[in-house]
Amino acid sequence: MEMGSMTQRTKILILLAALLVAGGILAYVLPRQQEITINPPSPSPAPPPASQGTAPPTTTTPMTPTPTPNPSPQPQPTPPPPTPVTVPAEISRGNTAKKQVIFTFDGGAGIQSAQKILDVLAKHQVKGTFFVTGKWAEQNPDLMKAIANTGHEIFNHTYSHADLTTISDAQIRSEFSKAENIISGLTGKTTKPYFRPPYGARNLHVRQIAAQEGYTSVYWTLDALDWQETATAEGTKQRILSNVSNGAIYLMHIGDNITGDILDEVFTEIKNRGFGIVSLTQGM
């Protein structure tokens, strides 16, 4: 009986022990499950929207620009050839059908005979012809205006009295244009269509350039040589009077004393011989 009670108590103790062990296990397991349920692992942060973040770099192959082909050069039109200019014949004598002569006066240096020439022209009621340089006109503007205002003809003798056969085409043109601008600015009248080559130096090429600029060369029939240092009044007068003929063009100068001293006598004698004395345009 006692033996059976011991066995019974032993079973009860074993059962209690088992319950204690099971309770401990449960006491350990249940809190862990709650921890796992209450504190789940934090989710990984979502990647930012594409508009808020920097897009991952993409590797692109650089494009080689296609070269723009150069346009084919357009053929330039060939400039038209210069209009051919007929070179007028040089004038060295006036109208030979009429009994008249032409006196021309060159101005490029002094003015010694200027006033006497104007007085003689007025006395004999003759229209004179003057070839003056642009420089001479610049230096004598009042005299230039007086010549023009009394109705005399004024033509081009270049600007600086240059030898036109020794300078370039551009310089020849400049000599004409500068003289034209200065003289016409003072007189209100053009120097065209006539010019006298300084020193009488001219050739066909000079005359071609002159023609392109609107000028015809005027030479002379007789140079009175009044400009020479050895010239005398009597010798110059006889040189002219020995060569009086229809249409003769005489060259005299403003810048010496001889012209002014002998001109009245020369005019008087020529008129006594029945010749008229006219200007260049009147005598052509």
C-alpha positions in Angstrom: 0.0 0.0 0.0 2.9 2.2 0.9 4.6 1.1 -2.2 1.7 2.1 -4.4 1.5 5.5 -2.8 5.1 6.2 -3.6 4.7 5.4 -7.1 1.6 7.6 -7.3 3.5 10.5 -5.8 6.4 10.0 -8.1 4.1 10.2 -11.1 2.6 13.4 -9.8 6.0 14.9 -9.3 7.1 14.0 -12.7 3.9 15.4 -14.1 4.5 18.7 -12.2 8.0 18.9 -13.3 6.9 18.4 -16.9 4.4 21.1 -16.5 7.0 23.5 -15.1 9.3 22.7 -17.9 6.5 23.2 -20.4 5.5 26.5 -18.8 9.1 27.8 -19.0 9.3 27.0 -22.6 6.0 28.8 -23.2 7.1 31.7 -21.2 10.2 32.0 -23.4 8.5 31.4 -26.8 5.4 33.6 -26.5 7.2 37.0 -25.7 9.5 36.4 -28.8 6.5 35.8 -31.0 5.0 39.1 -29.8 8.2 40.9 -30.4 8.4 39.6 -33.9 4.7 40.5 -34.5 4.8 44.0 -32.9 8.2 45.1 -34.3 8.3 43.9 -37.9 11.5 44.7 -39.8 11.5 48.2 -41.3 10.8 48.1 -45.0 13.6 49.2 -47.4 13.0 52.9 -48.4 11.4 53.2 -51.8 13.5 54.7 -54.5 12.7 58.4 -55.1 10.6 59.2 -58.1 12.6 59.7 -61.3 11.6 63.4 -61.3 13.1 64.0 -57.8 16.3 62.1 -58.2 19.2 62.0 -60.6 18.7 59.5 -63.3 21.4 57.0 -63.5 23.9 58.0 -66.1 23.4 56.6 -69.5 26.2 55.9 -71.8 25.6 57.4 -75.3 27.8 57.1 -78.2 28.8 60.7 -79.4 27.5 61.5 -82.8 30.0 62.7 -85.3 28.4 65.8 -87.0 27.9 65.4 -90.7 29.9 68.1 -92.4 27.8 70.5 -94.3 29.0 70.5 -97.9 30.2 73.9 -99.1 28.0 75.3 -101.8 29.5 75.2 -105.2 30.9 78.6 -106.1 28.6 80.4 -108.4 30.3 81.6 -111.5 30.7 85.3 -111.4 29.4 87.2 -114.4 32.1 88.5 -116.6 32.2 92.3 -116.3 31.3 93.9 -119.6 34.3 95.3 -121.4 34.8 99.0 -121.1 32.9 101.0 -123.5 35.3 101.9 -126.3 35.9 105.6 -126.4 36.7 107.2 -129.7 39.7 109.4 -129.3 38.9 112.7 -130.9 41.5 114.3 -133.2 43.8 116.7 -131.5 43.2 120.3 -132.2 46.1 122.4 -133.3 44.4 124.8 -135.7 40.9 126.3 -136.0 38.6 126.7 -138.9 40.9 127.4 -141.9 37.9 128.5 -144.1 37.6 131.7 -142.1 40.0 134.6 -141.8 40.4 134.5 -138.1 42.9 133.5 -135.4 42.7 132.2 -131.9 44.8 133.4 -128.9 45.1 131.2 -125.9 46.7 132.0 -122.6 48.2 129.4 -120.2 48.3 130.0 -116.4 50.4 127.8 -114.3 52.9 130.0 -112.6 52.8 133.8 -112.2 50.2 136.4 -112.9 52.4 139.2 -114.3 50.4 139.8 -117.4 46.9 138.8 -116.1 45.4 142.3 -115.8 46.9 143.6 -119.0 45.5 140.6 -120.9 42.0 141.2 -119.5 42.3 145.0 -120.4 43.4 144.3 -124.0 40.6 141.7 -124.5 38.1 144.2 -123.2 39.5 147.0 -125.4 39.3 144.9 -128.6 36.0 143.2 -127.6 37.6 139.8 -127.9 36.6 136.7 -126.0 39.8 135.1 -124.8 40.6 131.4 -124.0 42.5 130.4 -120.9 44.1 127.1 -119.9 44.9 127.1 -116.2 46.1 124.6 -113.6 44.1 123.8 -110.5 47.0 125.0 -108.3 47.0 128.4 -110.2 43.3 128.7 -109.6 43.7 127.9 -105.9 46.4 130.6 -105.6 44.4 133.2 -107.5 40.7 132.7 -106.8 39.7 136.3 -107.3 41.5 136.5 -110.7 39.9 133.2 -111.6 36.5 134.6 -110.9 37.2 137.8 -112.8 38.2 135.9 -115.9 35.0 133.8 -115.7 32.8 136.8 -115.0 34.0 138.7 -118.0 32.8 135.9 -120.3 36.2 134.3 -121.2 36.6 130.5 -121.7 38.5 128.5 -119.1 39.7 125.0 -119.8 41.8 122.3 -118.1 45.6 122.5 -117.8 45.8 119.7 -115.2 46.2 120.3 -111.5 49.9 120.5 -111.0 51.3 121.0 -114.5 52.5 117.4 -114.6 54.1 115.7 -117.6 51.2 113.3 -118.3 53.4 110.9 -120.3 55.4 110.0 -117.1 52.6 109.3 -114.6 50.1 106.5 -114.1 46.6 106.3 -115.5 45.1 107.0 -112.1 47.4 110.0 -111.6 46.4 111.3 -115.0 42.7 111.0 -114.1 43.4 112.7 -110.8 45.2 115.6 -112.5 42.1 116.2 -114.6 39.5 115.8 -111.8 41.3 117.9 -109.2 41.6 120.8 -111.6 38.0 120.4 -112.7 36.7 120.4 -109.2 38.7 123.5 -108.1 38.1 125.6 -111.2 34.4 124.7 -111.6 34.0 125.4 -107.9 35.3 128.9 -108.4 33.6 129.7 -111.7 30.5 127.6 -111.7 31.5 126.3 -115.1 33.1 123.0 -116.2 36.5 122.9 -117.8 35.4 120.3 -120.3 35.7 119.5 -123.1 39.2 120.8 -123.7 42.6 120.4 -122.0 46.1 121.5 -122.9 48.9 119.0 -122.0 51.6 120.7 -119.9 54.9 121.1 -121.8 52.9 119.9 -124.8 53.7 116.4 -123.6 51.1 113.9 -124.8 50.8 110.6 -126.7 47.9 108.5 -127.9 47.5 106.8 -124.5 47.3 110.1 -122.6 44.7 111.2 -125.1 42.7 108.0 -124.6 42.6 108.6 -120.9 41.7 112.2 -121.5 38.9 111.2 -123.8 37.5 108.8 -121.2 37.4 111.8 -118.8 35.6 113.9 -121.4 38.5 115.9 -122.7 40.0 116.6 -126.1 43.6 117.7 -126.4 44.3 121.2 -127.7 47.8 121.9 -128.9 48.8 125.1 -130.8 49.8 126.3 -134.2 52.5 128.6 -132.9 54.2 128.9 -129.5 55.1 132.6 -129.0 58.0 131.5 -126.7 57.2 134.5 -124.5 58.2 132.2 -121.5 61.8 131.8 -122.5 64.4 133.8 -120.4 66.1 135.0 -123.6 62.8 136.2 -125.2 62.3 139.9 -126.0 59.2 141.8 -126.5 60.1 142.8 -130.1 61.2 139.3 -131.0 58.0 137.7 -129.7 55.9 140.2 -131.5 57.6 139.6 -134.8 57.3 135.8 -134.3 53.6 136.1 -134.1 53.0 138.6 -136.9 55.2 136.5 -139.2 52.9 133.5 -138.8 49.4 134.9 -139.2 47.1 132.5 -141.1 43.6 131.3 -141.1 42.7 129.3 -138.0 46.1 129.8 -136.3 46.1 129.0 -132.6 48.7 131.0 -130.6 50.1 130.0 -127.3 51.0 132.8 -124.8 51.4 132.9 -121.1 50.0 134.8 -118.2 53.1 134.5 -116.0 55.5 136.7 -117.9 55.7 140.4 -118.7 56.1 140.2 -122.5 52.5 139.0 -123.2 51.0 142.0 -121.5 53.4 144.4 -123.0 52.9 143.4 -126.7 49.3 142.1 -126.8 47.6 145.4 -127.7 50.0 146.0 -130.6 49.7 142.5 -131.9 45.9 142.6 -131.9 45.8 145.9 -133.6 48.1 144.7 -136.4 46.3 141.5 -136.9 42.9 143.3 -137.2 44.5 145.8 -139.6 45.3 142.8 -141.8 41.6 141.9 -141.9 41.7 139.0 -139.5 39.2 138.4 -136.8 40.4 137.4 -133.3 38.1 134.8 -131.7 38.0 132.3 -128.8 38.7 128.6 -129.2 35.0 127.5 -129.4 34.2 130.4 -131.8 37.1 129.5 -134.1 36.4 125.8 -134.5 
